[in-house]
């Protein structure tokens, strides 16, 4: 599924907001209830996913993207490549 660019670019901030909201609800409920620990756990997972997505995107944007030409436009013949054996000597 393709997302529009503004939604795609803001997804890490959305995950961060959701995580912070879960943690703030956990704080509001209080530590007397066992549900607050579940809310904190979900909040930490959302915040961690936000950082993970941000790091993965920054690594992906640093890599040079190589566009390979389609197979029909290649000038080399495949038979010439298969006749040569690699020399491991």
PyMOL Python script that loads the backbone (N, CA, C, O; Angstrom):
from pymol import cmd

cmd.read_pdbstr("""\
ATOM      1  N   UNK A   1       0.835  -1.168   0.000  1.00  0.00           N
ATOM      2  CA  UNK A   1       0.000   0.000   0.000  1.00  0.00           C
ATOM      3  C   UNK A   1       0.884   1.237   0.000  1.00  0.00           C
ATOM      4  O   UNK A   1       1.788   1.363   0.827  1.00  0.00           O
ATOM      5  N   UNK A   2       0.625   2.140  -0.920  1.00  0.00           N
ATOM      6  CA  UNK A   2       1.391   3.369  -1.015  1.00  0.00           C
ATOM      7  C   UNK A   2       0.686   4.468  -0.230  1.00  0.00           C
ATOM      8  O   UNK A   2      -0.529   4.644  -0.323  1.00  0.00           O
ATOM      9  N   UNK A   3       1.474   5.193   0.536  1.00  0.00           N
ATOM     10  CA  UNK A   3       0.949   6.320   1.299  1.00  0.00           C
ATOM     11  C   UNK A   3       1.371   7.616   0.624  1.00  0.00           C
ATOM     12  O   UNK A   3       2.406   7.677  -0.041  1.00  0.00           O
ATOM     13  N   UNK A   4       0.575   8.627   0.798  1.00  0.00           N
ATOM     14  CA  UNK A   4       0.957   9.935   0.268  1.00  0.00           C
ATOM     15  C   UNK A   4       2.188  10.434   1.003  1.00  0.00           C
ATOM     16  O   UNK A   4       2.438  10.048   2.145  1.00  0.00           O
ATOM     17  N   UNK A   5       2.943  11.281   0.356  1.00  0.00           N
ATOM     18  CA  UNK A   5       4.220  11.737   0.898  1.00  0.00           C
ATOM     19  C   UNK A   5       4.098  12.411   2.268  1.00  0.00           C
ATOM     20  O   UNK A   5       4.896  12.102   3.152  1.00  0.00           O
ATOM     21  N   UNK A   6       3.138  13.315   2.486  1.00  0.00           N
ATOM     22  CA  UNK A   6       3.061  13.933   3.828  1.00  0.00           C
ATOM     23  C   UNK A   6       2.772  12.911   4.932  1.00  0.00           C
ATOM     24  O   UNK A   6       3.306  13.024   6.035  1.00  0.00           O
ATOM     25  N   UNK A   7       1.943  11.931   4.642  1.00  0.00           N
ATOM     26  CA  UNK A   7       1.634  10.911   5.645  1.00  0.00           C
ATOM     27  C   UNK A   7       2.856  10.032   5.878  1.00  0.00           C
ATOM     28  O   UNK A   7       3.177   9.700   7.019  1.00  0.00           O
ATOM     29  N   UNK A   8       3.542   9.651   4.794  1.00  0.00           N
ATOM     30  CA  UNK A   8       4.717   8.795   4.896  1.00  0.00           C
ATOM     31  C   UNK A   8       5.840   9.475   5.676  1.00  0.00           C
ATOM     32  O   UNK A   8       6.504   8.837   6.493  1.00  0.00           O
ATOM     33  N   UNK A   9       6.051  10.756   5.430  1.00  0.00           N
ATOM     34  CA  UNK A   9       7.133  11.482   6.097  1.00  0.00           C
ATOM     35  C   UNK A   9       6.839  11.723   7.573  1.00  0.00           C
ATOM     36  O   UNK A   9       7.770  11.850   8.368  1.00  0.00           O
ATOM     37  N   UNK A  10       5.584  11.789   7.950  1.00  0.00           N
ATOM     38  CA  UNK A  10       5.220  12.077   9.341  1.00  0.00           C
ATOM     39  C   UNK A  10       4.929  10.826  10.158  1.00  0.00           C
ATOM     40  O   UNK A  10       4.573  10.943  11.330  1.00  0.00           O
ATOM     41  N   UNK A  11       5.066   9.651   9.593  1.00  0.00           N
ATOM     42  CA  UNK A  11       4.742   8.415  10.305  1.00  0.00           C
ATOM     43  C   UNK A  11       5.576   8.232  11.575  1.00  0.00           C
ATOM     44  O   UNK A  11       5.010   7.836  12.593  1.00  0.00           O
ATOM     45  N   UNK A  12       6.900   8.499  11.576  1.00  0.00           N
ATOM     46  CA  UNK A  12       7.644   8.343  12.840  1.00  0.00           C
ATOM     47  C   UNK A  12       7.153   9.286  13.941  1.00  0.00           C
ATOM     48  O   UNK A  12       7.127   8.911  15.114  1.00  0.00           O
ATOM     49  N   UNK A  13       6.766  10.499  13.567  1.00  0.00           N
ATOM     50  CA  UNK A  13       6.240  11.420  14.574  1.00  0.00           C
ATOM     51  C   UNK A  13       4.890  10.936  15.110  1.00  0.00           C
ATOM     52  O   UNK A  13       4.573  11.128  16.283  1.00  0.00           O
ATOM     53  N   UNK A  14       4.103  10.308  14.240  1.00  0.00           N
ATOM     54  CA  UNK A  14       2.825   9.765  14.682  1.00  0.00           C
ATOM     55  C   UNK A  14       3.033   8.633  15.677  1.00  0.00           C
ATOM     56  O   UNK A  14       2.342   8.568  16.694  1.00  0.00           O
ATOM     57  N   UNK A  15       3.990   7.729  15.393  1.00  0.00           N
ATOM     58  CA  UNK A  15       4.285   6.639  16.331  1.00  0.00           C
ATOM     59  C   UNK A  15       4.799   7.190  17.661  1.00  0.00           C
ATOM     60  O   UNK A  15       4.466   6.672  18.727  1.00  0.00           O
ATOM     61  N   UNK A  16       5.613   8.245  17.589  1.00  0.00           N
ATOM     62  CA  UNK A  16       6.122   8.867  18.817  1.00  0.00           C
ATOM     63  C   UNK A  16       4.964   9.461  19.623  1.00  0.00           C
ATOM     64  O   UNK A  16       4.910   9.300  20.843  1.00  0.00           O
ATOM     65  N   UNK A  17       4.055  10.134  18.959  1.00  0.00           N
ATOM     66  CA  UNK A  17       2.908  10.727  19.640  1.00  0.00           C
ATOM     67  C   UNK A  17       2.039   9.651  20.285  1.00  0.00           C
ATOM     68  O   UNK A  17       1.606   9.802  21.427  1.00  0.00           O
ATOM     69  N   UNK A  18       1.785   8.573  19.561  1.00  0.00           N
ATOM     70  CA  UNK A  18       0.972   7.483  20.112  1.00  0.00           C
ATOM     71  C   UNK A  18       1.654   6.881  21.341  1.00  0.00           C
ATOM     72  O   UNK A  18       0.998   6.607  22.347  1.00  0.00           O
ATOM     73  N   UNK A  19       2.968   6.676  21.257  1.00  0.00           N
ATOM     74  CA  UNK A  19       3.701   6.125  22.394  1.00  0.00           C
ATOM     75  C   UNK A  19       3.663   7.031  23.601  1.00  0.00           C
ATOM     76  O   UNK A  19       3.463   6.573  24.725  1.00  0.00           O
ATOM     77  N   UNK A  20       3.854   8.318  23.372  1.00  0.00           N
ATOM     78  CA  UNK A  20       3.815   9.267  24.488  1.00  0.00           C
ATOM     79  C   UNK A  20       2.414   9.355  25.105  1.00  0.00           C
ATOM     80  O   UNK A  20       2.268   9.513  26.317  1.00  0.00           O
ATOM     81  N   UNK A  21       1.393   9.252  24.256  1.00  0.00           N
ATOM     82  CA  UNK A  21       0.022   9.254  24.785  1.00  0.00           C
ATOM     83  C   UNK A  21      -0.247   8.019  25.635  1.00  0.00           C
ATOM     84  O   UNK A  21      -0.878   8.116  26.687  1.00  0.00           O
ATOM     85  N   UNK A  22       0.227   6.860  25.187  1.00  0.00           N
ATOM     86  CA  UNK A  22       0.053   5.649  25.997  1.00  0.00           C
ATOM     87  C   UNK A  22       0.761   5.796  27.346  1.00  0.00           C
ATOM     88  O   UNK A  22       0.216   5.414  28.382  1.00  0.00           O
ATOM     89  N   UNK A  23       1.968   6.347  27.328  1.00  0.00           N
ATOM     90  CA  UNK A  23       2.696   6.508  28.586  1.00  0.00           C
ATOM     91  C   UNK A  23       2.035   7.538  29.492  1.00  0.00           C
ATOM     92  O   UNK A  23       2.022   7.373  30.711  1.00  0.00           O
ATOM     93  N   UNK A  24       1.490   8.594  28.907  1.00  0.00           N
ATOM     94  CA  UNK A  24       0.830   9.587  29.746  1.00  0.00           C
ATOM     95  C   UNK A  24      -0.479   9.044  30.329  1.00  0.00           C
ATOM     96  O   UNK A  24      -0.830   9.382  31.459  1.00  0.00           O
ATOM     97  N   UNK A  25      -1.197   8.218  29.586  1.00  0.00           N
ATOM     98  CA  UNK A  25      -2.403   7.583  30.129  1.00  0.00           C
ATOM     99  C   UNK A  25      -2.017   6.617  31.238  1.00  0.00           C
ATOM    100  O   UNK A  25      -2.719   6.511  32.243  1.00  0.00           O
ATOM    101  N   UNK A  26      -0.897   5.905  31.058  1.00  0.00           N
ATOM    102  CA  UNK A  26      -0.423   5.014  32.114  1.00  0.00           C
ATOM    103  C   UNK A  26      -0.073   5.770  33.382  1.00  0.00           C
ATOM    104  O   UNK A  26      -0.309   5.283  34.488  1.00  0.00           O
ATOM    105  N   UNK A  27       0.487   6.960  33.224  1.00  0.00           N
ATOM    106  CA  UNK A  27       0.799   7.792  34.381  1.00  0.00           C
ATOM    107  C   UNK A  27      -0.486   8.322  35.029  1.00  0.00           C
ATOM    108  O   UNK A  27      -0.592   8.391  36.254  1.00  0.00           O
ATOM    109  N   UNK A  28      -1.450   8.689  34.199  1.00  0.00           N
ATOM    110  CA  UNK A  28      -2.704   9.225  34.719  1.00  0.00           C
ATOM    111  C   UNK A  28      -3.475   8.164  35.501  1.00  0.00           C
ATOM    112  O   UNK A  28      -4.055   8.453  36.548  1.00  0.00           O
ATOM    113  N   UNK A  29      -3.476   6.944  34.988  1.00  0.00           N
ATOM    114  CA  UNK A  29      -4.181   5.852  35.678  1.00  0.00           C
ATOM    115  C   UNK A  29      -3.506   5.558  37.007  1.00  0.00           C
ATOM    116  O   UNK A  29      -4.176   5.292  38.005  1.00  0.00           O
ATOM    117  N   UNK A  30      -2.190   5.606  37.019  1.00  0.00           N
ATOM    118  CA  UNK A  30      -1.449   5.365  38.251  1.00  0.00           C
ATOM    119  C   UNK A  30      -0.868   3.963  38.271  1.00  0.00           C
ATOM    120  O   UNK A  30      -1.314   3.064  37.559  1.00  0.00           O
ATOM    121  N   UNK A  31       0.141   3.810  39.111  1.00  0.00           N
ATOM    122  CA  UNK A  31       0.830   2.529  39.179  1.00  0.00           C
ATOM    123  C   UNK A  31       0.130   1.527  40.087  1.00  0.00           C
ATOM    124  O   UNK A  31       0.603   0.401  40.238  1.00  0.00           O
ATOM    125  N   UNK A  32      -0.976   1.914  40.690  1.00  0.00           N
ATOM    126  CA  UNK A  32      -1.723   0.989  41.529  1.00  0.00           C
ATOM    127  C   UNK A  32      -2.443  -0.070  40.698  1.00  0.00           C
ATOM    128  O   UNK A  32      -2.730  -1.163  41.187  1.00  0.00           O
ATOM    129  N   UNK A  33      -2.731   0.261  39.444  1.00  0.00           N
ATOM    130  CA  UNK A  33      -3.442  -0.661  38.573  1.00  0.00           C
ATOM    131  C   UNK A  33      -2.447  -1.385  37.667  1.00  0.00           C
ATOM    132  O   UNK A  33      -1.470  -0.797  37.202  1.00  0.00           O
ATOM    133  N   UNK A  34      -2.710  -2.665  37.426  1.00  0.00           N
ATOM    134  CA  UNK A  34      -1.800  -3.446  36.576  1.00  0.00           C
ATOM    135  C   UNK A  34      -1.876  -3.020  35.114  1.00  0.00           C
ATOM    136  O   UNK A  34      -0.965  -3.315  34.340  1.00  0.00           O
ATOM    137  N   UNK A  35      -2.938  -2.337  34.727  1.00  0.00           N
ATOM    138  CA  UNK A  35      -3.091  -1.881  33.338  1.00  0.00           C
ATOM    139  C   UNK A  35      -2.047  -0.819  33.001  1.00  0.00           C
ATOM    140  O   UNK A  35      -1.656  -0.693  31.841  1.00  0.00           O
ATOM    141  N   UNK A  36      -1.598  -0.069  33.970  1.00  0.00           N
ATOM    142  CA  UNK A  36      -0.636   0.997  33.703  1.00  0.00           C
ATOM    143  C   UNK A  36       0.681   0.436  33.171  1.00  0.00           C
ATOM    144  O   UNK A  36       1.328   1.069  32.336  1.00  0.00           O
ATOM    145  N   UNK A  37       1.084  -0.741  33.642  1.00  0.00           N
ATOM    146  CA  UNK A  37       2.320  -1.338  33.138  1.00  0.00           C
ATOM    147  C   UNK A  37       2.161  -1.773  31.679  1.00  0.00           C
ATOM    148  O   UNK A  37       3.098  -1.665  30.889  1.00  0.00           O
ATOM    149  N   UNK A  38       0.975  -2.262  31.329  1.00  0.00           N
ATOM    150  CA  UNK A  38       0.691  -2.612  29.936  1.00  0.00           C
ATOM    151  C   UNK A  38       0.710  -1.361  29.058  1.00  0.00           C
ATOM    152  O   UNK A  38       1.234  -1.381  27.945  1.00  0.00           O
ATOM    153  N   UNK A  39       0.141  -0.286  29.564  1.00  0.00           N
ATOM    154  CA  UNK A  39       0.140   0.963  28.799  1.00  0.00           C
ATOM    155  C   UNK A  39       1.560   1.481  28.593  1.00  0.00           C
ATOM    156  O   UNK A  39       1.895   1.957  27.508  1.00  0.00           O
ATOM    157  N   UNK A  40       2.389   1.392  29.617  1.00  0.00           N
ATOM    158  CA  UNK A  40       3.786   1.798  29.479  1.00  0.00           C
ATOM    159  C   UNK A  40       4.527   0.911  28.481  1.00  0.00           C
ATOM    160  O   UNK A  40       5.342   1.398  27.698  1.00  0.00           O
ATOM    161  N   UNK A  41       4.244  -0.390  28.510  1.00  0.00           N
ATOM    162  CA  UNK A  41       4.909  -1.302  27.579  1.00  0.00           C
ATOM    163  C   UNK A  41       4.534  -0.974  26.140  1.00  0.00           C
ATOM    164  O   UNK A  41       5.400  -0.934  25.266  1.00  0.00           O
ATOM    165  N   UNK A  42       3.263  -0.743  25.893  1.00  0.00           N
ATOM    166  CA  UNK A  42       2.824  -0.372  24.537  1.00  0.00           C
ATOM    167  C   UNK A  42       3.447   0.960  24.136  1.00  0.00           C
ATOM    168  O   UNK A  42       3.853   1.136  22.987  1.00  0.00           O
ATOM    169  N   UNK A  43       3.521   1.891  25.071  1.00  0.00           N
ATOM    170  CA  UNK A  43       4.135   3.187  24.784  1.00  0.00           C
ATOM    171  C   UNK A  43       5.606   3.064  24.422  1.00  0.00           C
ATOM    172  O   UNK A  43       6.069   3.705  23.479  1.00  0.00           O
ATOM    173  N   UNK A  44       6.344   2.243  25.166  1.00  0.00           N
ATOM    174  CA  UNK A  44       7.762   2.043  24.854  1.00  0.00           C
ATOM    175  C   UNK A  44       7.952   1.366  23.509  1.00  0.00           C
ATOM    176  O   UNK A  44       8.887   1.696  22.779  1.00  0.00           O
ATOM    177  N   UNK A  45       7.084   0.428  23.168  1.00  0.00           N
ATOM    178  CA  UNK A  45       7.174  -0.233  21.856  1.00  0.00           C
ATOM    179  C   UNK A  45       6.925   0.778  20.739  1.00  0.00           C
ATOM    180  O   UNK A  45       7.628   0.767  19.728  1.00  0.00           O
ATOM    181  N   UNK A  46       5.941   1.642  20.909  1.00  0.00           N
ATOM    182  CA  UNK A  46       5.644   2.656  19.884  1.00  0.00           C
ATOM    183  C   UNK A  46       6.796   3.646  19.732  1.00  0.00           C
ATOM    184  O   UNK A  46       7.160   4.001  18.611  1.00  0.00           O
ATOM    185  N   UNK A  47       7.365   4.090  20.834  1.00  0.00           N
ATOM    186  CA  UNK A  47       8.496   5.019  20.769  1.00  0.00           C
ATOM    187  C   UNK A  47       9.710   4.333  20.140  1.00  0.00           C
ATOM    188  O   UNK A  47      10.414   4.940  19.332  1.00  0.00           O
ATOM    189  N   UNK A  48       9.954   3.089  20.501  1.00  0.00           N
ATOM    190  CA  UNK A  48      11.062   2.336  19.905  1.00  0.00           C
ATOM    191  C   UNK A  48      10.867   2.142  18.418  1.00  0.00           C
ATOM    192  O   UNK A  48      11.820   2.251  17.647  1.00  0.00           O
ATOM    193  N   UNK A  49       9.633   1.853  18.002  1.00  0.00           N
ATOM    194  CA  UNK A  49       9.353   1.691  16.572  1.00  0.00           C
ATOM    195  C   UNK A  49       9.564   3.012  15.833  1.00  0.00           C
ATOM    196  O   UNK A  49      10.028   3.021  14.693  1.00  0.00           O
ATOM    197  N   UNK A  50       9.229   4.111  16.472  1.00  0.00           N
ATOM    198  CA  UNK A  50       9.452   5.424  15.869  1.00  0.00           C
ATOM    199  C   UNK A  50      10.934   5.655  15.597  1.00  0.00           C
ATOM    200  O   UNK A  50      11.308   6.097  14.511  1.00  0.00           O
ATOM    201  N   UNK A  51      11.781   5.356  16.589  1.00  0.00           N
ATOM    202  CA  UNK A  51      13.221   5.518  16.387  1.00  0.00           C
ATOM    203  C   UNK A  51      13.747   4.549  15.342  1.00  0.00           C
ATOM    204  O   UNK A  51      14.616   4.906  14.547  1.00  0.00           O
ATOM    205  N   UNK A  52      13.234   3.333  15.335  1.00  0.00           N
ATOM    206  CA  UNK A  52      13.672   2.330  14.370  1.00  0.00           C
ATOM    207  C   UNK A  52      13.349   2.776  12.938  1.00  0.00           C
ATOM    208  O   UNK A  52      14.196   2.673  12.051  1.00  0.00           O
ATOM    209  N   UNK A  53      12.145   3.262  12.718  1.00  0.00           N
ATOM    210  CA  UNK A  53      11.755   3.732  11.386  1.00  0.00           C
ATOM    211  C   UNK A  53      12.604   4.926  10.973  1.00  0.00           C
ATOM    212  O   UNK A  53      13.027   5.007   9.820  1.00  0.00           O
ATOM    213  N   UNK A  54      12.860   5.846  11.881  1.00  0.00           N
ATOM    214  CA  UNK A  54      13.686   7.015  11.557  1.00  0.00           C
ATOM    215  C   UNK A  54      15.104   6.612  11.170  1.00  0.00           C
ATOM    216  O   UNK A  54      15.657   7.139  10.205  1.00  0.00           O
ATOM    217  N   UNK A  55      15.692   5.688  11.912  1.00  0.00           N
ATOM    218  CA  UNK A  55      17.056   5.239  11.614  1.00  0.00           C
ATOM    219  C   UNK A  55      17.104   4.482  10.293  1.00  0.00           C
ATOM    220  O   UNK A  55      18.015   4.689   9.492  1.00  0.00           O
ATOM    221  N   UNK A  56      16.130   3.607  10.061  1.00  0.00           N
ATOM    222  CA  UNK A  56      16.107   2.861   8.803  1.00  0.00           C
ATOM    223  C   UNK A  56      15.966   3.795   7.612  1.00  0.00           C
ATOM    224  O   UNK A  56      16.608   3.584   6.584  1.00  0.00           O
ATOM    225  N   UNK A  57      15.145   4.811   7.733  1.00  0.00           N
ATOM    226  CA  UNK A  57      14.984   5.769   6.632  1.00  0.00           C
ATOM    227  C   UNK A  57      16.251   6.570   6.388  1.00  0.00           C
ATOM    228  O   UNK A  57      16.622   6.795   5.236  1.00  0.00           O
ATOM    229  N   UNK A  58      16.924   7.006   7.447  1.00  0.00           N
ATOM    230  CA  UNK A  58      18.146   7.787   7.255  1.00  0.00           C
ATOM    231  C   UNK A  58      19.249   6.935   6.632  1.00  0.00           C
ATOM    232  O   UNK A  58      20.025   7.436   5.819  1.00  0.00           O
ATOM    233  N   UNK A  59      19.330   5.660   7.000  1.00  0.00           N
ATOM    234  CA  UNK A  59      20.320   4.769   6.383  1.00  0.00           C
ATOM    235  C   UNK A  59      19.981   4.543   4.921  1.00  0.00           C
ATOM    236  O   UNK A  59      20.868   4.545   4.067  1.00  0.00           O
ATOM    237  N   UNK A  60      18.706   4.349   4.627  1.00  0.00           N
ATOM    238  CA  UNK A  60      18.289   4.098   3.249  1.00  0.00           C
ATOM    239  C   UNK A  60      18.511   5.325   2.367  1.00  0.00           C
ATOM    240  O   UNK A  60      18.837   5.184   1.188  1.00  0.00           O
ATOM    241  N   UNK A  61      18.343   6.504   2.911  1.00  0.00           N
ATOM    242  CA  UNK A  61      18.528   7.720   2.110  1.00  0.00           C
ATOM    243  C   UNK A  61      19.996   8.025   1.848  1.00  0.00           C
ATOM    244  O   UNK A  61      20.314   8.737   0.895  1.00  0.00           O
ATOM    245  N   UNK A  62      20.896   7.501   2.675  1.00  0.00           N
ATOM    246  CA  UNK A  62      22.326   7.724   2.462  1.00  0.00           C
ATOM    247  C   UNK A  62      22.891   6.836   1.371  1.00  0.00           C
ATOM    248  O   UNK A  62      23.893   7.185   0.747  1.00  0.00           O
ATOM    249  N   UNK A  63      22.258   5.682   1.127  1.00  0.00           N
ATOM    250  CA  UNK A  63      22.756   4.758   0.115  1.00  0.00           C
ATOM    251  C   UNK A  63      22.508   5.327  -1.275  1.00  0.00           C
ATOM    252  O   UNK A  63      21.440   5.881  -1.540  1.00  0.00           O
ATOM    253  N   UNK A  64      23.496   5.193  -2.172  1.00  0.00           N
ATOM    254  CA  UNK A  64      23.248   5.631  -3.553  1.00  0.00           C
ATOM    255  C   UNK A  64      22.337   4.629  -4.250  1.00  0.00           C
ATOM    256  O   UNK A  64      22.541   3.418  -4.165  1.00  0.00           O
ATOM    257  N   UNK A  65      21.349   5.143  -4.926  1.00  0.00           N
ATOM    258  CA  UNK A  65      20.418   4.284  -5.631  1.00  0.00           C
ATOM    259  C   UNK A  65      20.923   4.077  -7.060  1.00  0.00           C
ATOM    260  O   UNK A  65      21.082   5.037  -7.814  1.00  0.00           O
ATOM    261  N   UNK A  66      21.169   2.833  -7.419  1.00  0.00           N
ATOM    262  CA  UNK A  66      21.660   2.500  -8.748  1.00  0.00           C
ATOM    263  C   UNK A  66      20.482   1.989  -9.557  1.00  0.00           C
ATOM    264  O   UNK A  66      19.802   1.040  -9.168  1.00  0.00           O
ATOM    265  N   UNK A  67      20.257   2.635 -10.685  1.00  0.00           N
ATOM    266  CA  UNK A  67      19.178   2.224 -11.568  1.00  0.00           C
ATOM    267  C   UNK A  67      19.787   1.354 -12.648  1.00  0.00           C
ATOM    268  O   UNK A  67      20.660   1.793 -13.396  1.00  0.00           O
ATOM    269  N   UNK A  68      19.322   0.118 -12.725  1.00  0.00           N
ATOM    270  CA  UNK A  68      19.854  -0.824 -13.696  1.00  0.00           C
ATOM    271  C   UNK A  68      18.995  -0.762 -14.940  1.00  0.00           C
ATOM    272  O   UNK A  68      17.768  -0.701 -14.860  1.00  0.00           O
ATOM    273  N   UNK A  69      19.652  -0.777 -16.103  1.00  0.00           N
ATOM    274  CA  UNK A  69      18.902  -0.707 -17.355  1.00  0.00           C
ATOM    275  C   UNK A  69      18.171  -2.017 -17.592  1.00  0.00           C
ATOM    276  O   UNK A  69      18.630  -3.069 -17.147  1.00  0.00           O
ATOM    277  N   UNK A  70      17.040  -1.970 -18.285  1.00  0.00           N
ATOM    278  CA  UNK A  70      16.265  -3.192 -18.529  1.00  0.00           C
ATOM    279  C   UNK A  70      17.043  -4.201 -19.377  1.00  0.00           C
ATOM    280  O   UNK A  70      17.991  -3.839 -20.074  1.00  0.00           O
ATOM    281  N   UNK A  71      16.637  -5.457 -19.309  1.00  0.00           N
ATOM    282  CA  UNK A  71      17.355  -6.534 -19.987  1.00  0.00           C
ATOM    283  C   UNK A  71      17.302  -6.400 -21.507  1.00  0.00           C
ATOM    284  O   UNK A  71      18.230  -6.845 -22.182  1.00  0.00           O
ATOM    285  N   UNK A  72      16.255  -5.807 -22.067  1.00  0.00           N
ATOM    286  CA  UNK A  72      16.136  -5.689 -23.516  1.00  0.00           C
ATOM    287  C   UNK A  72      17.169  -4.734 -24.105  1.00  0.00           C
ATOM    288  O   UNK A  72      17.576  -4.891 -25.256  1.00  0.00           O
ATOM    289  N   UNK A  73      17.592  -3.748 -23.321  1.00  0.00           N
ATOM    290  CA  UNK A  73      18.501  -2.727 -23.841  1.00  0.00           C
ATOM    291  C   UNK A  73      19.964  -3.059 -23.626  1.00  0.00           C
ATOM    292  O   UNK A  73      20.818  -2.275 -24.041  1.00  0.00           O
ATOM    293  N   UNK A  74      20.294  -4.152 -23.015  1.00  0.00           N
ATOM    294  CA  UNK A  74      21.684  -4.521 -22.781  1.00  0.00           C
ATOM    295  C   UNK A  74      22.335  -4.931 -24.094  1.00  0.00           C
ATOM    296  O   UNK A  74      21.713  -5.582 -24.933  1.00  0.00           O
ATOM    297  N   UNK A  75      23.596  -4.543 -24.259  1.00  0.00           N
ATOM    298  CA  UNK A  75      24.299  -4.834 -25.499  1.00  0.00           C
ATOM    299  C   UNK A  75      25.134  -6.103 -25.411  1.00  0.00           C
ATOM    300  O   UNK A  75      25.536  -6.636 -26.445  1.00  0.00           O
ATOM    301  N   UNK A  76      25.404  -6.595 -24.228  1.00  0.00           N
ATOM    302  CA  UNK A  76      26.219  -7.788 -24.075  1.00  0.00           C
ATOM    303  C   UNK A  76      25.401  -9.034 -24.367  1.00  0.00           C
ATOM    304  O   UNK A  76      24.202  -9.091 -24.094  1.00  0.00           O
ATOM    305  N   UNK A  77      26.073 -10.029 -24.928  1.00  0.00           N
ATOM    306  CA  UNK A  77      25.407 -11.294 -25.194  1.00  0.00           C
ATOM    307  C   UNK A  77      25.605 -12.225 -24.000  1.00  0.00           C
ATOM    308  O   UNK A  77      26.713 -12.299 -23.469  1.00  0.00           O
ATOM    309  N   UNK A  78      24.570 -12.935 -23.565  1.00  0.00           N
ATOM    310  CA  UNK A  78      24.725 -13.820 -22.414  1.00  0.00           C
ATOM    311  C   UNK A  78      25.638 -15.011 -22.688  1.00  0.00           C
ATOM    312  O   UNK A  78      26.214 -15.561 -21.750  1.00  0.00           O
ATOM    313  N   UNK A  79      25.788 -15.428 -23.957  1.00  0.00           N
ATOM    314  CA  UNK A  79      26.622 -16.591 -24.252  1.00  0.00           C
ATOM    315  C   UNK A  79      28.103 -16.290 -24.031  1.00  0.00           C
ATOM    316  O   UNK A  79      28.860 -17.192 -23.672  1.00  0.00           O
ATOM    317  N   UNK A  80      28.539 -15.031 -24.239  1.00  0.00           N
ATOM    318  CA  UNK A  80      29.933 -14.691 -24.024  1.00  0.00           C
ATOM    319  C   UNK A  80      30.294 -14.714 -22.525  1.00  0.00           C
ATOM    320  O   UNK A  80      31.443 -14.972 -22.165  1.00  0.00           O
ATOM    321  N   UNK A  81      29.335 -14.451 -21.684  1.00  0.00           N
ATOM    322  CA  UNK A  81      29.594 -14.475 -20.248  1.00  0.00           C
ATOM    323  C   UNK A  81      29.688 -15.890 -19.722  1.00  0.00           C
ATOM    324  O   UNK A  81      30.478 -16.154 -18.815  1.00  0.00           O
ATOM    325  N   UNK A  82      28.897 -16.818 -20.271  1.00  0.00           N
ATOM    326  CA  UNK A  82      28.895 -18.172 -19.753  1.00  0.00           C
ATOM    327  C   UNK A  82      30.112 -18.971 -20.213  1.00  0.00           C
ATOM    328  O   UNK A  82      30.457 -19.963 -19.572  1.00  0.00           O
ATOM    329  N   UNK A  83      30.783 -18.567 -21.317  1.00  0.00           N
ATOM    330  CA  UNK A  83      31.929 -19.328 -21.811  1.00  0.00           C
ATOM    331  C   UNK A  83      33.184 -19.061 -21.000  1.00  0.00           C
ATOM    332  O   UNK A  83      34.097 -19.885 -20.996  1.00  0.00           O
ATOM    333  N   UNK A  84      33.250 -17.926 -20.312  1.00  0.00           N
ATOM    334  CA  UNK A  84      34.434 -17.592 -19.531  1.00  0.00           C
ATOM    335  C   UNK A  84      34.280 -18.160 -18.117  1.00  0.00           C
ATOM    336  O   UNK A  84      33.269 -17.946 -17.448  1.00  0.00           O
ATOM    337  N   UNK A  85      35.306 -18.884 -17.687  1.00  0.00           N
ATOM    338  CA  UNK A  85      35.283 -19.426 -16.330  1.00  0.00           C
ATOM    339  C   UNK A  85      36.139 -18.561 -15.426  1.00  0.00           C
ATOM    340  O   UNK A  85      37.182 -18.071 -15.861  1.00  0.00           O
ATOM    341  N   UNK A  86      35.738 -18.362 -14.202  1.00  0.00           N
ATOM    342  CA  UNK A  86      36.538 -17.538 -13.292  1.00  0.00           C
ATOM    343  C   UNK A  86      37.843 -18.237 -12.918  1.00  0.00           C
ATOM    344  O   UNK A  86      37.897 -19.460 -12.787  1.00  0.00           O
ATOM    345  N   UNK A  87      38.885 -17.436 -12.751  1.00  0.00           N
ATOM    346  CA  UNK A  87      40.185 -17.971 -12.371  1.00  0.00           C
ATOM    347  C   UNK A  87      40.367 -17.771 -10.870  1.00  0.00           C
ATOM    348  O   UNK A  87      40.519 -16.639 -10.409  1.00  0.00           O
ATOM    349  N   UNK A  88      40.355 -18.848 -10.114  1.00  0.00           N
ATOM    350  CA  UNK A  88      40.497 -18.785  -8.669  1.00  0.00           C
ATOM    351  C   UNK A  88      41.936 -19.000  -8.214  1.00  0.00           C
ATOM    352  O   UNK A  88      42.208 -18.988  -7.013  1.00  0.00           O
ATOM    353  N   UNK A  89      42.870 -19.199  -9.162  1.00  0.00           N
ATOM    354  CA  UNK A  89      44.256 -19.531  -8.912  1.00  0.00           C
ATOM    355  C   UNK A  89      44.927 -18.669  -7.958  1.00  0.00           C
ATOM    356  O   UNK A  89      46.109 -18.866  -7.673  1.00  0.00           O
TER     357      UNK A  89
END
""", "prot")
cmd.dss("prot")
cmd.show_as("cartoon", "prot")
cmd.util.cbc("prot")
cmd.orient("prot")
